[in-house]
């Protein structure tokens, strides 16, 4: 069974940057679309970005376009999220996820993903 471990979260000032990593183990990493989501208390998990199996296609929530970059290294079974120009309202727990065995693109619903990491806290101070 796949396991996902996020890292790279922390405290950053508004306008700053962070790079999140998500290391996967246990199954054919390159067979699945990977996604990043975020969640704050009392709110539903929100889609942030997704990357195709090969890494050739990416898709972003409108709110992060131009500031966030998702990438993957299939040789290292790792997906990344580079976050620039962070805003205080983006304070959340960030989760990576592997897609369910679905065809289609992009996959932006949390229901399209079936395995989740434990999350990493990102706090953006004003």
N, C-alpha and C positions, 0 to 999 in steps of 0.2 A: 504494500500500500504506500502511496506517495506521502511524503512528508515535506512540508514547506516551512522554512525558517527565515523570517524577515530580520533585517538589521539595518542600522544606519539612522534611525530616528533620533530625536533629541530636541534641544531648545535652540531656537534661532531667532534673531531679530527680524522684524518685518523688512522685506527686501532682500533677505539673505537666501542662501541655497543649502540644500541637503541632497544627498544621494542615497536612496534606499536600495537595498539588495534583497533578493529572495532566492535562497538556495533550495533546490529541489532534489529529492532522492527517492528511489524506489520504483520508478517506472520510466518509460520512454518519454523524457522531457520534451523532445522535439515533436512529439505527436500531438501536442495540445496547444491550443491558444492559451496565452497567459494574460491575466488581468490584474490591475490594481484598483482597489476600492478604498474608501475611507468612511469612517463613521464617528459621529459625536453622540454623546448620551441623549437618549430620547428621540433620536432620528434614525431613519432607515439608512442602510448601507448605500453609499453613493458611488456610482461608477466614476473612475478617474481616467483610466487608459487601458488599452488592450494592444496586444501584438500578436501577429499571426505566427503560425508554426515555424516558418522559415525565418521570420523576422523582417520579411520584405514589406509587410503592411502594418501600419499602426493606425490607431483611432483614439481620439481624445474627447473628453467632455469639453463643451464650449468654454467652460470657466477656466480651463487650464491650457487651452491651445496657445502655442507660442511661448509658454513658460516652462512646461513640463515636457520631458522626453523619456519615452519608454524604449528600452532596448533589451536584447537577450544575447547570451552567449551559450549556444547549445552544447559546445564542447565542455563548458563548466557547469551546465545545468543551472544556470542562474539568469534571473531577469532583474533589470534595474529600473529605477525611476529617478531621473534627475529632475529636481524641482528648483526652479529659479524664481526670483522675485516673489517670494512667499508672502502671503497676507495673513493677518491674525485670524481671519475667519476660516483659514485652512487648517487651524489646529484641530487635530483628530487622531484617531488610531487608524493607521494605514495597513491594509491587508493585501497580500497577494493571493492569487487563486489560480488553479488550473481548471480548464474548461471540462465540462461533461463531454462525452463522445457525441458531439454535434457537428453538423456541417452548417456552414453559413458564416457570414461576416458582415459587420462586426458583431461581437457578442458583448452586449452592454448591460444585460440584466444579471443580477446576482444569482438568479435561478439558472443561468447558463453555465454556472461554475459549480463544481462539486467537491472540491478540496480547497481548504483555506489554511493559511498560516495562522499563527497566534496573534499577529499584529504587532506593530511598532508605533509607539507614541511620537507624534510630531507636534511640538508646541511652538507657535510663532508669537513672539511678544511684540507689542506695539511700541 
